[in-house]
Amino acid sequence: MNGAGRAEYFPRPSRREAQAVDSPRRAAKSGTRSGRRPVRSSQRGSTTVALVTAVLGVLSVVGCGEENNYRQVKLDQKIALAGVRQATGRPVAQPHRVSPLRVAIASILSPAKNLESYHHLLAYVERKLGRPVQLVQRMTYAEVNDLMRTGHIDMAFVCSLAYVLGKGEFGMELLVAPQIREGTVYYSYLIVPKENPVRSLADLKGKAFAFSDPLSNTGRLVPTYHLSLMGATPDAFFSRYVFTYSHDNSIVAVADRLVDGAAVDSLVYDFLATTDPDLIAKTKIVARWGPYGIPPVVVHPDLDPALKERLRRLLLDMHRKLGGRSIIKDLFIDRFVPIQDEAYDSIRQVAAQVR
């Protein structure tokens, strides 16, 4: 698997979406299948692998600069994943209809889990605003940032590093942040298979490793920073590495021993410890790095100020409303709170040393 130029394929490890994606074990045994995209291996043998996520055949990988294929999900009623439809372009203005609020959720969780987890929250926003809400799905954090930069989305739930970069590049604005366990911070967990003797990052030298996304703070930036403190780089340190494009996929890759280790978002890991304990039981944490400013909710800098304030107030008040309280409780969120840009300065400092 380490030969230069050899294509590799990463199985799509989503455990409870059998109809949406293949089982990792079946995929690992069966090898290359049609429809999976090969990627280049580096000359040092480390590999960046695109995880092709198929959600019932309708969520596909697309380029950051493409403007005419983002996904829209109608939220006025509960839908099955099969109901996700592909848009043919930017929303067309309808006579006598309010334009939709376009919301993106970065794939911190895999797309199907994003849809399942955030459906009720976005439907709540739609009801309270009295205007349609369209969920826009992209595979990578960079694509979500690009959609906001080009004005194709209005609001997004993003990774902390993606916010830092978006703020610097085009003025991405903080709206609110989730407060979880009375805090607005999170950590990077270094995890390995449960029975693996690895006890630290140093023990993973020459092993296979999973990053989540190139713009992930906890899933790529932080472990790369800790490698730099050892005088190493991912290319030189690991025998190979892959990008899984969501933290739950990285956790499954470790649990099923597709890789020897991964760095993941503590919020996702702790969430799955409650919702999928059998999965987490196959892994263990060997390092905890942080804390860092929690992934925020952001808006386009040119969004109408009145709408921006309505959204902020709506989210800040959710925990006080009977319907809103139950929705955020299901997401393990205490409440949404204001947050300042300075909360992300530690990420800027790490990024300055790594990038």
N, C-alpha and C positions, 0 to 999 in steps of 0.2 A: 504493500500500500504506500510505500515511501518513495517509489521511483519517480524521478522528475518527469513531469509531463503526463503522468498517468491519471486518468479521470477517476474520481471517487464519487460515490453517491451516498448521501446520508439518509437513512430510513426516517420515515415521518412518525416520530414517537408520540402519538397521542393515545392514551390508554383507553378512554371511554368514548371515543368517537370512531368506533369501528366502521361505521358506514361512511365516515368522512375521510378517514385516512387508514392506511395499512398498519397492521401490528408491527412494531419494531422488530420483534423476533422473526416474524414471517419474512419481513423485508430483508433482514440481515441474512437469513438462510437462502433466500431466493436470488439474491444478488441484483444485478442491473435489470430494471424493468423499463419498458417504453414509457415515455412521458417524463422521465427524470432528466434533469439538465446536468451534463458534466461540467466540472470546473477545473481550473488549472491548479496543479500542484506547484509549490515554489521550488526553487533549485535546491533548497535545504531540506526539502521533503515535508515541510509543514503545509497543510492543506486548508484552504478556505472553502468550505462546502456550503453550497446553497441548499437550504432545507425547503423543498417544494411542498408548500402546504395546500392540500386540496380540501376545501370544505364543500362536500357534496358536489364537487366539480364546478363550483362557480366562483371561488375566490382564487385568483391566479396571480403569479408573480408578474409585475410590470415595472417598467423603468421609471426612475424618479422624475424625468422630464416630460413624461407623457401626460397630456392634459385631458384626454378624452376617454379614459377607462376606469375612473374611480367607482367604487361600489356604493350603492345607496340602499339603505334598509328602512322600510316604512315601520314606524313604531306605534301606530295608532291601535294596533292589536297584537296579541301574542302570535308569533310566527314560528314555524319550524325552520330549521336551517335550510331545508330545500327551498324555502320561499325567498331566500336572498337573491336579488336580481341584479344583473349587470346594467349599469347606466351606459348610454351611448354617448354621453357628453355632459357638459355643464348643465345644471338644471335650467330647463326652459321656462321662461316667465309665463305664468298662466294668468289670463285676464281675471280680475276680481279675486285673485288668490294671494295670500301672504307668502312671500318668499321663504323657503325653508332655512332653518338654522342648520348649517353643515358641521357635524362634529366627528372628529377622528379619535380613535383610541389606539395608541401605539401598541404593538404586539408584545407587551410585557408578558401577557398570557397569549396562548395560541389563538388564532382568529375565532374558532368555534367557541372557545371558552370566554373570549371577550364578549361575543354576542350574548352568550348565556348569562354572564355576570352583570353586564351593564344594560341589558334590555330595559329592566324596570326603572332604572335611574333615568335613562334618556326618555322613556315614555312619560315619566313624572315631569321632566322639564318641558316636554311637549305640551302636556295638559296645562301646566301653570303658565306657560308663555302664551298659549292659545295660537300657536303656529307650528307647522310641521317641523320635525327634526329628522335629518337624514344622517345615518351612521355611515361614515366613510372608512373603508378598510384598506390598509396597505400592509405589506409584509415587513418593511423595515422602518426604523426610526427616521432615517434620512428621508425617506419618501414622505412621511408625515410632515417633517419640517419643510420639505419642498412645497407641499400642498399649501401650507400656511404662508410661506414666503410669497407664493404666486397668487394668493387670494382665493384659492379653491376651497378652503375650509375657514370657519369662523372661530371654532373652539376646539381644544384638543386636550386629552389626558396624555401626558408625555413623560418620558424618562427625565431624570434630573440633568444629566449631561446634555441631552437633546435641548432642554430649555436653555442651559448655559450657552450652547452654541447658537441657538436661534436668537437669543437676546443680543449676542454680539454681532450676528450677521444682519438681522433685519428688524430688531427691536421687539421680538416676541414678548408679550406682556403676561405677567402673573395675574391670575384671577383669584383663585383660592387654593388651598392645599387640604388634603384629608388629614385629620388628626386620628391617629391609631394608638390605642393604649395610652392615651393622654399625651402623646408626643408627635412631633412632626419631623422625625428623623428615621432613617433606616440604615441597614448594614449590608455588606457583601459577605455572603457565606461561602467558604471554600468547602465543597462536599466531595465525598468519595463513596464507593460502594461500602456497605455495612461491614463486610468481613475483610475489607482491604486493610493491610497493615500500615498504610500511609498515615503519617501523623502531622505532616506539615507540607507546605508548598515545595520545599526543597526535595522532599521524597518523590515528587512527581517528575523529576528530571528523566527525560527519555520516554515518558509515557504519553498517552493520548489524552487530549484535553478538549473541553467544550466551552466556548464563549457563547453568549447569547446573541448580541448584536454589536456591530462595530461602533455604534454610538451609545452603547450601554455603559453607565457608570459602574454599577456593581458587577455586571456580567462581562466587562472587557477592560475598561479603564483601570479600575482598582487592582485587579490581579496583575495587569501589565506593569503598573507602578511598583508593585511589590517584587516583581521579577527584576525591575530596573535597580531596586535597592540591593539585589544580589548580583548586580552586574550582568544580568542576562536579558534576553529578549524571547518572545514566544517562538520565533523561528529557530533560535539556537537551542532553546531549553527543551521544548517538547518534540517528541518524534513526529507528531502531527497534531493539528488542532482543527476544530470545525466551528462554524457558526450555526446555531440551531434556530435563531430568530425568535425565540421566546424562552422565558425562564422555566416554564413548566416542561418544555421540550428538553431543556438541559438536564432537569432533574430526572426525567424518564430515561434519558441517555445514560446517566450514571447508575440509576437503579437497575437497568437492564444490562449494565456492563458493556455498553457500546463504546464508552470512553472510561478512562481511569479517574477522571476528576472534572469538576466544573466550578465556576464561580457564579452564584445566583443571588437574586434579590431576596433579602430576608423576609420581606412582606409576602412574597409569593410562596416561599418555602413554609412560612408559618401558617399561611392560609391553607395550603395543601396538607399540612400536618393535622388540621382539623377536618377538612373535607375529603381527604384521601390518605388516611393514616397508613394503609397497607403499602402505598407507594413510598412514603417517607421512611417507613421502617426498613426499607432496603438501602438506605443511605445513612451517612453520619457527617456531622460538621467537624472539621479539623481546624478551622480558623474563622475568626469573625473580625472583619475590618470595618472601621467607621467610628462614629456615626457621620452620616451625610444628610443634607436637606432632602426631604421626602419628594417623590415625583409629584409635580403640581398639575393643576388645571390651568391652561393658558388660553389666551385669545389673540387674534390678529390685532396688531397695533392700530389699524384703521377701522376697527369695528365701531359702529355707532356708539358713542358714549352712553346714551340712554339705555340701549340694549345691554351694553356691558354691565352697567350698574344693576339692571334688572336680573341678569344672570348671577351676578355676585350675591345679591340679596337673596335670591331664590335658593342658592346652594347653602349660604350661611344659615338660612332658616330651616333647612330640611329636618334637622334633629328636633325641632320644636313642633313639627307637624306630624300628626298621627301617621298619615300615609308615607311621608318622607322618612320618618324614623325607622320604620321597619325595612325600608329599602336599603338604607346605608348600613343598618345592622347586619343584613345579609352579606354585605361586602366587607364586614369587619371594620367599618369606619365609625368612629365615635361621632364625629361631626366634621363639617368643613369649616376652616378658619382662615383668616387673613394670613399672609406670609410675605416677608420682605425679601428682596433680591439678595441681601447679605447672607441669607441662610445657605446660599450655594457657593460662597466664597471658597470653602475648603475644596470643593470640586474643581473650581478654577485653578487653584494652586496645584492640585495633582495633575490636571490636564496640561498645565504649563510645563511640567517636568517630563511628561510622557510624549506629548504630541510634537 
